[in-house]
Amino acid sequence: MSFFDNLKAKQKITFNFLINTGARINEVKGIRVGDVDFERNSIILRNTKSRNRDGTKKIRVISVSSQFIKFLRSIIKDYGLKPENVFPILSTPASNIGMQKALKDIKDKDNFSVHSVRKTTEVWLLSLGIDSLKVSKHMGHTIQVAQKYYVSPDTFNWEDKKQMRDIIGDLYER
């Protein structure tokens, strides 16, 4: 929470997208207003790493929390966005610089990157008891990839899990 408090307003938009979707930054940068299904609380990710057999990029539909949908509505209103507009997401270098500045009081801040946020989302969802198959589908990779690169042992206590739920809202219920 102190990390988020140290971010500037535009940086908060980017990191809110990252933690609430678990998407890669390039996937988040490609989200248009029209890709959000406000009734079903979901987002279409078009800029994925995965490819179809014909070489075209696969699209992935992910669930998001109702709290995040409310946040998206406020961004659309504040920025006057239309369905064809993308959300105001920072570039990868700008996000990494913002992250390093916001983590100014953390000793191991060089171990953090924008991609670490994606890993955090996955670990949180698994720690909150979400089925690993659902989490892998949401993240766009296999269970084996999750085990090898993303998942760490669950060392969270009740208070930690309460904070996770406060941050990612009702996504863990989906």
QUIWO-V716287 format. One record per residue. N is the residue number from 1. RES is the residue in one letter. PHI is phi as a letter, one per 30 degrees, with the letter a starting at -180 (NA if undefined). BURIAL is # if it has 9 or more other ideal C-beta (glycine too) atoms within 8 Angstrom, else .. D_FIRST is the distance of its C-alpha to the first C-alpha in Angstrom with 1 decimal. Layout:
n=N res=RES phi=PHI burial=BURIAL d_first=D_FIRST
n=N res=RES phi=PHI burial=BURIAL d_first=D_FIRST
//
This chain:
n=1 res=M phi=NA burial=. d_first=0.0
n=2 res=S phi=d burial=. d_first=3.8
n=3 res=F phi=e burial=# d_first=5.3
n=4 res=F phi=d burial=# d_first=5.1
n=5 res=D phi=d burial=. d_first=6.2
n=6 res=N phi=d burial=# d_first=8.7
n=7 res=L phi=d burial=# d_first=10.2
n=8 res=K phi=d burial=. d_first=13.5
n=9 res=A phi=e burial=. d_first=14.4
n=10 res=K phi=d burial=. d_first=16.4
n=11 res=Q phi=d burial=# d_first=14.0
n=12 res=K phi=d burial=# d_first=11.5
n=13 res=I phi=d burial=# d_first=14.5
n=14 res=T phi=e burial=# d_first=15.1
n=15 res=F phi=d burial=# d_first=11.7
n=16 res=N phi=d burial=# d_first=11.7
n=17 res=F phi=d burial=# d_first=15.2
n=18 res=L phi=d burial=# d_first=14.5
n=19 res=I phi=d burial=# d_first=12.0
n=20 res=N phi=d burial=# d_first=14.0
n=21 res=T phi=c burial=# d_first=17.4
n=22 res=G phi=i burial=# d_first=17.2
n=23 res=A phi=d burial=# d_first=19.8
n=24 res=R phi=d burial=# d_first=20.9
n=25 res=I phi=d burial=# d_first=20.3
n=26 res=N phi=d burial=. d_first=24.0
n=27 res=E phi=d burial=# d_first=24.0
n=28 res=V phi=d burial=# d_first=21.3
n=29 res=K phi=d burial=# d_first=23.2
n=30 res=G phi=c burial=# d_first=26.3
n=31 res=I phi=d burial=# d_first=25.0
n=32 res=R phi=c burial=# d_first=27.3
n=33 res=V phi=e burial=# d_first=26.9
n=34 res=G phi=d burial=. d_first=30.0
n=35 res=D phi=d burial=# d_first=28.3
n=36 res=V phi=c burial=# d_first=26.1
n=37 res=D phi=c burial=. d_first=27.9
n=38 res=F phi=d burial=. d_first=26.5
n=39 res=E phi=d burial=. d_first=28.7
n=40 res=R phi=c burial=. d_first=27.9
n=41 res=N phi=h burial=# d_first=24.1
n=42 res=S phi=b burial=# d_first=24.8
n=43 res=I phi=b burial=# d_first=24.8
n=44 res=I phi=c burial=# d_first=27.5
n=45 res=L phi=c burial=# d_first=26.6
n=46 res=R phi=c burial=# d_first=29.6
n=47 res=N phi=c burial=. d_first=28.7
n=48 res=T phi=d burial=# d_first=28.4
n=49 res=K phi=d burial=. d_first=29.7
n=50 res=S phi=d burial=. d_first=32.0
n=51 res=R phi=b burial=. d_first=35.6
n=52 res=N phi=d burial=. d_first=38.3
n=53 res=R phi=e burial=. d_first=41.7
n=54 res=D phi=d burial=. d_first=43.0
n=55 res=G phi=j burial=. d_first=40.3
n=56 res=T phi=d burial=. d_first=38.4
n=57 res=K phi=d burial=# d_first=34.6
n=58 res=K phi=d burial=. d_first=33.6
n=59 res=I phi=c burial=. d_first=31.4
n=60 res=R phi=b burial=# d_first=28.7
n=61 res=V phi=c burial=. d_first=27.7
n=62 res=I phi=b burial=# d_first=24.3
n=63 res=S phi=d burial=. d_first=22.9
n=64 res=V phi=b burial=# d_first=19.7
n=65 res=S phi=d burial=# d_first=18.2
n=66 res=S phi=d burial=. d_first=19.8
n=67 res=Q phi=d burial=. d_first=16.5
n=68 res=F phi=d burial=# d_first=16.3
n=69 res=I phi=e burial=# d_first=20.0
n=70 res=K phi=d burial=. d_first=19.5
n=71 res=F phi=d burial=# d_first=17.0
n=72 res=L phi=d burial=# d_first=19.8
n=73 res=R phi=e burial=# d_first=22.4
n=74 res=S phi=d burial=. d_first=20.7
n=75 res=I phi=d burial=# d_first=20.5
n=76 res=I phi=e burial=# d_first=24.2
n=77 res=K phi=d burial=. d_first=25.2
n=78 res=D phi=d burial=. d_first=23.5
n=79 res=Y phi=c burial=. d_first=25.0
n=80 res=G phi=i burial=. d_first=28.2
n=81 res=L phi=d burial=. d_first=27.9
n=82 res=K phi=c burial=. d_first=30.9
n=83 res=P phi=e burial=. d_first=31.2
n=84 res=E phi=d burial=. d_first=32.2
n=85 res=N phi=d burial=# d_first=29.3
n=86 res=V phi=d burial=# d_first=26.4
n=87 res=F phi=d burial=# d_first=22.9
n=88 res=P phi=d burial=. d_first=21.7
n=89 res=I phi=c burial=# d_first=20.0
n=90 res=L phi=d burial=# d_first=20.0
n=91 res=S phi=d burial=. d_first=22.3
n=92 res=T phi=d burial=# d_first=21.3
n=93 res=P phi=d burial=. d_first=22.0
n=94 res=A phi=d burial=. d_first=20.2
n=95 res=S phi=d burial=# d_first=17.0
n=96 res=N phi=d burial=# d_first=17.4
n=97 res=I phi=d burial=. d_first=18.1
n=98 res=G phi=d burial=# d_first=15.0
n=99 res=M phi=d burial=# d_first=12.9
n=100 res=Q phi=d burial=# d_first=14.8
n=101 res=K phi=d burial=. d_first=14.5
n=102 res=A phi=d burial=# d_first=10.7
n=103 res=L phi=c burial=# d_first=10.9
n=104 res=K phi=e burial=. d_first=13.6
n=105 res=D phi=c burial=. d_first=12.9
n=106 res=I phi=c burial=. d_first=12.8
n=107 res=K phi=d burial=. d_first=16.5
n=108 res=D phi=c burial=. d_first=16.8
n=109 res=K phi=d burial=# d_first=15.2
n=110 res=D phi=d burial=. d_first=18.5
n=111 res=N phi=d burial=. d_first=17.9
n=112 res=F phi=c burial=# d_first=15.2
n=113 res=S phi=b burial=. d_first=16.5
n=114 res=V phi=e burial=# d_first=16.0
n=115 res=H phi=d burial=. d_first=17.8
n=116 res=S phi=d burial=# d_first=15.4
n=117 res=V phi=d burial=# d_first=13.1
n=118 res=R phi=d burial=# d_first=16.3
n=119 res=K phi=d burial=# d_first=16.8
n=120 res=T phi=e burial=# d_first=13.4
n=121 res=T phi=e burial=# d_first=14.3
n=122 res=E phi=d burial=# d_first=17.7
n=123 res=V phi=d burial=# d_first=16.8
n=124 res=W phi=d burial=# d_first=14.5
n=125 res=L phi=e burial=# d_first=17.4
n=126 res=L phi=d burial=# d_first=19.9
n=127 res=S phi=d burial=# d_first=18.2
n=128 res=L phi=d burial=# d_first=18.2
n=129 res=G phi=i burial=. d_first=21.9
n=130 res=I phi=d burial=# d_first=22.5
n=131 res=D phi=e burial=. d_first=25.9
n=132 res=S phi=d burial=# d_first=25.8
n=133 res=L phi=d burial=. d_first=28.4
n=134 res=K phi=d burial=. d_first=26.3
n=135 res=V phi=d burial=# d_first=23.2
n=136 res=S phi=d burial=# d_first=25.6
n=137 res=K phi=d burial=. d_first=27.2
n=138 res=H phi=e burial=# d_first=23.9
n=139 res=M phi=d burial=# d_first=22.9
n=140 res=G phi=i burial=# d_first=26.5
n=141 res=H phi=b burial=. d_first=27.7
n=142 res=T phi=d burial=. d_first=29.7
n=143 res=I phi=d burial=. d_first=28.7
n=144 res=Q phi=d burial=. d_first=30.4
n=145 res=V phi=d burial=# d_first=28.2
n=146 res=A phi=d burial=# d_first=25.1
n=147 res=Q phi=d burial=. d_first=26.5
n=148 res=K phi=d burial=. d_first=27.5
n=149 res=Y phi=c burial=. d_first=24.6
n=150 res=Y phi=c burial=# d_first=21.4
n=151 res=V phi=d burial=. d_first=21.3
n=152 res=S phi=c burial=. d_first=20.6
n=153 res=P phi=e burial=. d_first=21.5
n=154 res=D phi=d burial=. d_first=19.5
n=155 res=T phi=b burial=. d_first=18.1
n=156 res=F phi=c burial=. d_first=15.6
n=157 res=N phi=c burial=. d_first=16.3
n=158 res=W phi=e burial=. d_first=16.3
n=159 res=E phi=d burial=. d_first=13.1
n=160 res=D phi=e burial=# d_first=11.3
n=161 res=K phi=d burial=# d_first=13.2
n=162 res=K phi=d burial=. d_first=12.4
n=163 res=Q phi=d burial=# d_first=8.6
n=164 res=M phi=e burial=# d_first=10.0
n=165 res=R phi=d burial=# d_first=12.4
n=166 res=D phi=d burial=. d_first=10.2
n=167 res=I phi=d burial=# d_first=8.6
n=168 res=I phi=c burial=# d_first=12.1
n=169 res=G phi=i burial=# d_first=14.2
n=170 res=D phi=d burial=. d_first=17.8
n=171 res=L phi=e burial=# d_first=18.1
n=172 res=Y phi=d burial=# d_first=18.6
n=173 res=E phi=c burial=. d_first=21.6
n=174 res=R phi=d burial=. d_first=23.4
//
